[in-house]
């Protein structure tokens, strides 16, 4: 069985008891970054050999992992933070396992966009998760495609590109569009700033920003 194990996005105590049991029982633990995952396992007294599974080797590694699973091995997959497969490695392995008839389970647990969406104060009964927009090819068309989106929109972005992202949002969605920026969720300096896209752009242009980010933008008002 392949088990996707969500890892804490900040406070290590956010991991679930079930996730710890799965990690203790796993024959193989795959980690997006073995250093990050080793810190997590050591904190909870779990001794396991970790194998790297990240965006640079996942294409080559999938067939070998599926073979181990078909032999009856219990494999756990950890991302650096949050749920594997959500803007992190995991999708290719899950798809290959399903095609090979291998059982796949994903544990519930930490993920950054859900608390950010709820804390935004924007409608969360219907939303669309956009993750990271393409850096070059396709970025403009993605923004254009979101112009008439009526659902709340959720994005991930690097702190180094936040102001540029907000400027693009103003260009394509309007300066007065309500939005929020959440950073360092579940960490010591957790913060959510709310306002229009223009207000957020001015705020972060002056203040600067550090840490992991989730941006939530209101959908277009229906006429």
C-alpha positions as CSV (number, residue, x, y, z in Angstrom):
1,X,0.0,0.0,0.0
2,X,1.1,3.6,-0.8
3,X,0.1,6.1,1.9
4,X,0.4,9.8,1.4
5,X,1.3,11.4,4.7
6,X,0.6,15.1,5.2
7,X,3.4,16.8,7.2
8,X,3.2,19.9,9.4
9,X,3.3,23.3,7.6
10,X,4.7,24.9,10.7
11,X,4.2,23.6,14.2
12,X,5.4,19.9,14.3
13,X,2.6,19.1,16.8
14,X,0.1,19.5,13.9
15,X,0.9,16.0,12.6
16,X,-1.7,13.4,13.4
17,X,-1.3,10.3,15.6
18,X,-2.3,8.2,12.6
19,X,0.4,9.7,10.5
20,X,3.0,8.8,13.1
21,X,1.7,5.2,13.2
22,X,2.0,4.9,9.4
23,X,5.5,6.3,9.5
24,X,6.6,3.9,12.2
25,X,5.1,0.9,10.3
26,X,6.3,1.8,6.8
27,X,9.0,-0.3,5.1
28,X,10.0,2.6,2.9
29,X,9.6,6.3,3.6
30,X,9.9,8.6,0.6
31,X,10.7,12.3,1.3
32,X,10.7,15.4,-0.9
33,X,13.7,16.6,1.2
34,X,15.3,14.0,3.4
35,X,16.8,16.7,5.7
36,X,13.4,18.2,6.4
37,X,11.7,14.8,6.9
38,X,14.5,13.5,9.1
39,X,14.0,16.5,11.5
40,X,10.3,15.5,11.7
41,X,11.0,11.9,12.3
42,X,13.7,12.5,14.9
43,X,11.4,14.9,16.8
44,X,9.0,12.0,17.3
45,X,11.7,9.4,17.9
46,X,11.1,7.5,14.6
47,X,14.2,5.9,13.1
48,X,13.8,5.2,9.3
49,X,16.0,5.3,6.3
50,X,14.7,8.0,4.0
51,X,14.7,7.9,0.2
52,X,14.5,11.1,-1.8
53,X,11.5,11.6,-4.0
54,X,11.2,15.0,-5.6
55,X,10.4,16.8,-8.8
56,X,13.9,16.1,-10.3
57,X,13.8,12.3,-9.9
58,X,10.1,11.2,-9.6
59,X,9.8,10.3,-13.3
60,X,12.7,7.9,-13.0
61,X,11.8,6.5,-9.6
62,X,8.1,5.7,-10.1
63,X,8.5,2.3,-11.7
64,X,10.9,1.1,-9.0
65,X,8.5,2.2,-6.2
66,X,5.6,0.5,-7.9
67,X,7.6,-2.7,-8.0
68,X,8.3,-2.5,-4.3
69,X,4.6,-1.9,-3.6
70,X,3.6,-4.9,-5.8
71,X,6.0,-7.0,-3.6
72,X,3.9,-6.1,-0.6
73,X,6.1,-3.3,0.9
74,X,4.4,-0.5,2.9
75,X,5.5,2.8,1.4
76,X,4.8,6.3,2.9
77,X,5.3,9.5,1.0
78,X,6.1,12.8,2.8
79,X,6.3,16.2,1.2
80,X,8.3,19.1,2.9
81,X,5.1,20.6,4.3
82,X,1.4,19.8,3.7
83,X,-0.2,17.1,1.6
84,X,1.8,15.3,-1.1
85,X,0.4,16.0,-4.6
86,X,-0.8,19.5,-3.8
87,X,1.8,21.7,-5.5
88,X,4.3,19.0,-4.4
89,X,5.5,15.6,-5.8
90,X,3.0,12.8,-5.6
91,X,0.6,12.9,-8.5
92,X,2.8,10.8,-10.8
93,X,3.3,8.1,-8.2
94,X,-0.4,8.0,-7.3
95,X,-1.4,7.7,-11.0
96,X,1.1,4.9,-11.6
97,X,-0.1,3.0,-8.5
98,X,-3.7,3.2,-9.6
99,X,-2.8,2.0,-13.1
100,X,-0.9,-0.9,-11.5
101,X,-3.7,-1.9,-9.2
102,X,-1.8,-0.8,-6.0
103,X,-3.9,0.4,-3.1
104,X,-3.5,4.1,-2.4
105,X,-4.6,6.0,0.7
106,X,-4.2,9.7,1.6
107,X,-4.3,10.6,5.3
108,X,-6.2,13.8,6.3
109,X,-3.9,16.4,7.7
110,X,-2.1,19.8,7.4
111,X,-2.4,21.8,4.2
112,X,-1.8,25.5,3.8
113,X,-4.6,26.7,1.6
114,X,-7.6,25.6,3.8
115,X,-6.8,27.7,6.8
116,X,-5.8,30.7,4.6
117,X,-9.1,30.4,2.7
118,X,-11.2,30.3,5.9
119,X,-9.2,33.2,7.6
120,X,-9.6,35.4,4.5
121,X,-13.2,36.2,5.3
122,X,-14.1,35.6,1.7
123,X,-16.8,33.2,0.6
124,X,-15.5,29.6,0.9
125,X,-18.6,27.6,-0.1
126,X,-17.2,27.5,-3.6
127,X,-13.6,28.2,-4.5
128,X,-10.9,27.3,-7.1
129,X,-7.4,26.3,-6.2
130,X,-4.8,27.7,-8.7
131,X,-1.6,26.9,-6.8
132,X,1.5,28.4,-8.4
133,X,0.8,30.2,-11.7
134,X,3.3,29.4,-14.5
135,X,6.4,31.6,-14.3
136,X,6.6,32.3,-18.0
137,X,4.7,30.4,-20.7
138,X,1.0,30.3,-20.0
139,X,1.0,32.8,-17.1
140,X,-0.8,35.6,-19.1
141,X,-3.5,33.2,-20.4
142,X,-4.1,31.9,-16.9
143,X,-4.8,35.4,-15.6
144,X,-7.0,36.2,-18.6
145,X,-9.0,33.0,-18.0
146,X,-9.6,34.0,-14.3
147,X,-11.1,37.4,-15.3
148,X,-14.7,36.3,-15.1
149,X,-14.2,33.6,-12.4
150,X,-17.0,34.1,-9.8
151,X,-15.6,31.6,-7.2
152,X,-13.0,32.6,-4.6
153,X,-9.5,32.0,-6.0
154,X,-6.6,30.6,-4.0
155,X,-2.9,30.9,-5.0
156,X,0.5,30.0,-3.8
157,X,3.4,32.4,-4.4
158,X,7.0,33.0,-3.4
159,X,7.5,36.0,-1.1
160,X,10.1,37.3,-3.7
161,X,7.3,37.5,-6.3
162,X,4.4,38.6,-4.2
163,X,4.4,42.3,-5.2
164,X,4.6,41.4,-8.9
165,X,1.8,38.9,-8.4
166,X,-0.4,41.6,-6.8
167,X,0.4,44.0,-9.6
168,X,-0.7,41.4,-12.1
169,X,-3.9,40.8,-10.1
170,X,-4.7,44.5,-10.2
171,X,-4.1,44.6,-14.0
172,X,-6.4,41.6,-14.7
173,X,-9.0,41.7,-11.9
174,X,-9.1,45.3,-10.8
175,X,-7.5,47.3,-8.0
176,X,-10.6,47.2,-5.8
177,X,-10.9,43.4,-5.8
178,X,-11.0,42.1,-2.1
179,X,-8.2,39.7,-1.2
180,X,-6.0,38.5,1.6
181,X,-2.4,37.3,2.0
182,X,-1.6,34.7,4.7
183,X,2.0,33.9,5.6
184,X,3.8,31.6,8.0
185,X,0.6,29.6,8.8
186,X,1.0,27.6,12.0
187,X,4.3,29.3,12.8
188,X,5.4,31.8,15.3
189,X,4.9,34.9,13.1
190,X,1.7,33.8,11.4
191,X,-0.1,36.7,9.8
192,X,-3.1,37.4,7.6
193,X,-3.4,40.8,5.9
194,X,-6.8,41.7,4.3
195,X,-7.8,44.5,1.9
196,X,-8.1,45.3,-1.8
197,X,-5.4,44.2,-4.2
198,X,-4.2,47.8,-4.4
199,X,-4.0,48.1,-0.6
200,X,-2.2,44.8,-0.3
201,X,0.3,45.8,-3.0
202,X,1.0,49.1,-1.2
203,X,1.3,47.3,2.2
204,X,3.8,44.7,1.0
205,X,5.7,47.1,-1.2
206,X,6.5,49.2,1.9
207,X,6.9,46.4,4.5
208,X,8.4,43.5,2.5
209,X,7.4,40.0,3.1
210,X,9.0,36.7,4.3
211,X,7.8,33.2,4.7
212,X,5.4,30.8,2.8
213,X,2.4,32.6,1.3
214,X,-1.2,31.8,0.4
215,X,-3.1,34.5,-1.5
216,X,-6.9,34.4,-1.6
217,X,-8.8,36.7,-4.0
218,X,-12.6,37.2,-4.2
219,X,-14.4,36.1,-7.3
220,X,-16.0,38.5,-9.7
221,X,-19.4,39.8,-8.6
222,X,-22.3,38.4,-10.5
223,X,-24.3,41.0,-12.4
